[in-house]
Amino acid sequence: MTGKRLLFIYTRLSTFVKGDIDILEKSYRVTPFCAENRSKGRQLLGLTRLFFYLLFNTYKFDIIYVWFADYHSFLPVLYAMVFRKKCFVVIGGYDVCRIKSIKYGSFVNPVRGFMAKYSMNNATLCLCVSSHVERIVRHIASKSLRVVLHNGVVLSASSTLPKERCVLSVALSSTKQSYYVKGVDRFIELARFAKDLNFTIIGLDKTSIAGLIGDVPSNLEIIPRIPQEELSKYYSRSAVYCQLSRSESFAVALAEAMFHNCVPVIASTGGMSEVTGKNGFIVKGDNPEETAAVIREAMDLPPSDKYRERILENFTIEIRAKQLLAILKGSSGKS
């Protein structure tokens, strides 16, 4: 570990955030700071706390590291410029998105969009989770310095159990926004159409979005969020993994499923094709007849380790750790 101090700013302790904290703690003296944003009141309180914390403490740190460009990244980038500190901002997808119909993305709100754009243009370096995200940042923040740093998968034990003819999807959804962004409605409609196939979707809060789901078809199993160890068992026995998101920067669940040799069937959206490469199938996403036909074709493919190999070669947490530490040490990017 070096003697350098790093301030790590985030809004929610997600898997991605915790993964980066674990990586950075091995090389830096990390101080985590949560600028909570779960409600407008908590967001205002979090930003106020952040303002005063930065005012009195920025000088103590060598590096400021922020997950997502949003309200909470504006002040860290500004203070880093004033105190001549390095500031890295991870661009995760929401921060470059705008879906007006469901008010999703930083750029739906002009003030929020301004702060996100300012953060991108003035950060030491933007760490984009996919080439898809990097291209958007290049377009909306022309002065930004950027580098692609893919998310990493924490590998679990692989299984040799035979695959079942089941279609799996994972989508953490408890709001109308996430329900449509993750394409949950598309997956449920697919299950209604393809009655000869068995479907499972994991991660839904049925209480919060019951009015959106409606009647659940008999061939669809809906499971709430479960521990990673249990989720791995579903990956291991499912033949096909299907992700029909309307917006997706990378899709870690897709990479996890491929590690367990699920055949991927994805919508032609965002950075998902970067994960699959030349493997699996790409569909439009909004045509259940097309998607069902492709899934049946995927079901009949012979077993293969090429899906796991794709992940092992490109998207492990070890690869991200090595690249992240090298980037922070070198601070090189493209404009």
N, C-alpha and C positions, 0 to 999 in steps of 0.2 A: 504494500500500500504506500502511495506517495503521501506527502504532507499536505497536498492541495485539498482545499475545501470546496465542496459542491453543494449548491442549494437546489433541491429538487422540488419543483412546483407542479402540483396536479390538482384535479377537481374531485376525482373518485379513485379509490384504490382498486383499479381493475387488474386483471391478470397481466395486461401489457405493462402497466405502471409498476406493479410489484416485480415483474421480471427485470425491468431496467434498473430498479433500485438494487436488486440482488447483484446484478452485473457490476454496477458502479461502486457498490460498497467494498468490492474486492480491491479497488484501486484508488478510491477517494474517500475522504471523510465527508460522508453524505448527511445533509440535514433535510429531511422531508418537510414540506409545507403544504397542507391541504387547503385550497381556496374553494370551499364547498359551494356547489351551485344547484342543489336539489330543489330549491324554491327561490323565488325572487328575494324573499327576506334573507334567507341564508346566503344567497349570492352577494347581496349588498354588504352583509356583515363580513363575509369572507374577503371581499375586495377591500373593505376598509382595514381589516386586519393586515392584509397583504401590503397596503400602502404604507402603513406605519412600520411594519417589519422591515420592508425594503429600505425605508428612509433611514433607519437606525442600524441596519445590519449588512447592507449590500457590500460595504467596504471590506467585510470580513471574508468574503468568498472569492475564489479564483474563477469559478465557473457557475453560471446559472443555467439550469436545464429544465425546460418546460414541456409538458405533454399537452399538445393541441394549441393552435393559434385561436385565441378567443378573447373575451374580456380580460381573463386572468393572465394573459401573456403580454398585454400592452405595457403595463407598468414594469415588469421585469426587463423587457427589452429596452425601455426608456431609461431605467436606472442603470442598466448595464452600459449603455452608451455614455451616460454622465460620469460613471465611476470607472470607465474604460475596462470593463470586465467582458469576458466571453459569455455569450448567451446562445444556447442551442434550443431550437424549438422543433419538437416532433410534430409533423403534419400527418394526422391520422385518418383524414377523410371527411369527417363532419365539418371540419374547418374550411374546406374548399367546396362545400356542397350548397346547392340552393334548389329545393323542391317547394315551390310556392304553395301548391295545393294542400300540403300537410304541414307547412311552415317548418320545414326541416333544413338545417344547415346554418352556418354562421352568416352567410350572405343573404338570408331572407330578411334580416334586420340591418338597415344601413349603418347604424352606429357599430353594431357588432362586426359587420363586414369591414368597416374602416379599421377597427382595432386589429382584426385578424390580418388584414393586408399590411398595415403598418408593421406588425410583428414580423411578418414574412420578409418584408423589404429591408428591415433594419437588424434582424438577428444576425449573429455571426455566421450561422449556417442553419438552413432548414433541413431536417432529417425526414425525408419523405418515405412512407412505408411501402410505396410501390412506384414503378415508372409511370403508371397512370396518374397517380397523385402528383408526381414531379412535373408532368406535362401541364397539369392544371395550374400549379403554383407558378410555373414559368409564364403562363398566359396572364394570370391575374396580378402577379407581383413581379414585374419585369426587372426590378432592381435586386431581387433576392439572389442569394447564394444558396445552392441546393445540392443535395446528394441523396441517392436512393439507398435506403437502409431497410431491407425487408424485415417484417416481423419474424420471430423465431418460434418454433414449436418445441415445447418440452416433451421429450420422447418418453413414452410409457412402454411397458412390456408388450410385445407383439404376441398374437395368438395364432395357433395353428388349427383352430377349430374350423370346420367347413362353413362356408358362407350360406346364409339363408336368403331366399328370394324376397328380400325386404328392401324398401326404399327409405332411407334415413335423411332427415334434415335437422339441423340445429340452429335455432334462432332465439336469442334472448329477447323476449318481447313482453312488455307490460303496458304499453301505450299505443295509441292509434298511430303515432309516427313510426315506431319500430315495427308495428304490425305490417304496415305497407312498405316501408323501406326494405325490410328483410324478405318481402314477398311471401309472407305467411298466407295471405289470401290466395295467391297463385297455387301454393302447395296444397291447400285444402280443396280448391277447385279441381286440381289435378286428381286428388283422391276420389272426389265425387265422380269424375269422368271415367277413371280407370278402375272399375270395380273389381277387376280380376287380379289386381296387385295389392300388396299390403304395404302400408305407409306408417312411418313413425316420425313424429316431430318432437324435439326436446327443447325445453327452455321457455315455454309459454306460461304466463300467469293467467290461467283461465278465469279467475275471479275478476281481474281488471279489464280483460278484453272479451268477456263472454258475449257482449252484444255484437261484437264484430265477427266472432267465429260462427255463430248461428248453430244449426244442427250439425253434429259431427257424424260423418259417414261411418258405417260399421267397419270399414277396412282401414280406418285411420286411428292410431293410438296417439294421444296427446299426453306428454309427460312434462312435469315442471322441471325447473333447473335442478340438476343432480350433481354430486361430486364427480370430479374428473376421473377417478378410478372406475366409477360405475359407468360413466359416459364411454370410456374406452371399450367396455364390454359390448356396447351397442355398435360402436365402430367395427369391432372385430367380427361380429356376426352378420353385418349388413352387406349385401352385395353391391348396392348402389348408394351413392351419396348425392343428393339433389339440392342445389342452392339456386333459388330463383329471385334473388334480390334485385331491387330497382336501383340501388346504389350500394357499392361495395368497394372499399379501398384495397383490401387484401384478402380477407376471409380466412382467419386462423382455423376455424372449425373445418373448412374444406381441406386445409393442409393436414390437420389431424386425421381426418377420414382417409385421406390418401396414404398416410403413413401406415394405416391398417388395411391397405390394399382395397379400399372401396373404389369402384369405378365412378369417376366424377361426371355428373351431368349438370351443367351450369348455364345460367343465362349469360348473354353476351353483354355483361355489365362490368365496368370498372376494371379492377386489377385481378379479377378471378382467373382470367386466362393466363396471367403471369404465373400463377400457382400451378395450374395444370400443365402448362407447356403444350406439347403435342399429344397429350394423353386425354382420354375421355371424350366427351361430347359437349358441344355448345348449341343451345337452343335460343329462340327468341324470348322465351319466358312467359309470354302471355297467351300462348296457344297450347291448351292442354292436350289436344289431339296429337300435335307434333311431339310434345314432350313425352307423352305416354309411349308413342311408337319408338322413340329413341331409347327410353328406359328398357323396353322389352328387348331391344337389340343389345343394350349393355348387359342385361341379365344373362344373355347367352354367350358372352365372351368367356374364354378359358381363363383360369386363375393366372395371375401374373404379379411379379414383384416390382414391376416397373414404376408403379405408383409410389410405393414406399421409397424406392431408389431416388425418385425425383425430389422427394422431401429431404432425404438424408444428404443429398448432394448440394441442396440450395437453401433450405429453410429451417435449420435447427437453431435452437437457442444458443448453442456454442458458436455457430457461424455469426449470429447477430452480435454476440458478446465480443468476439475478436474484432469485427468490423467497427463496432461502436467505440471501443477503446482506442483503436487506431485513428478514428476520425477525430475524437476529442483531443488526442495528442497532436495530430497534424493540422486539424481545422481547415482542410481543403475542400472546396466544392466547385460547382460550375455556375456560371451566371448566364 
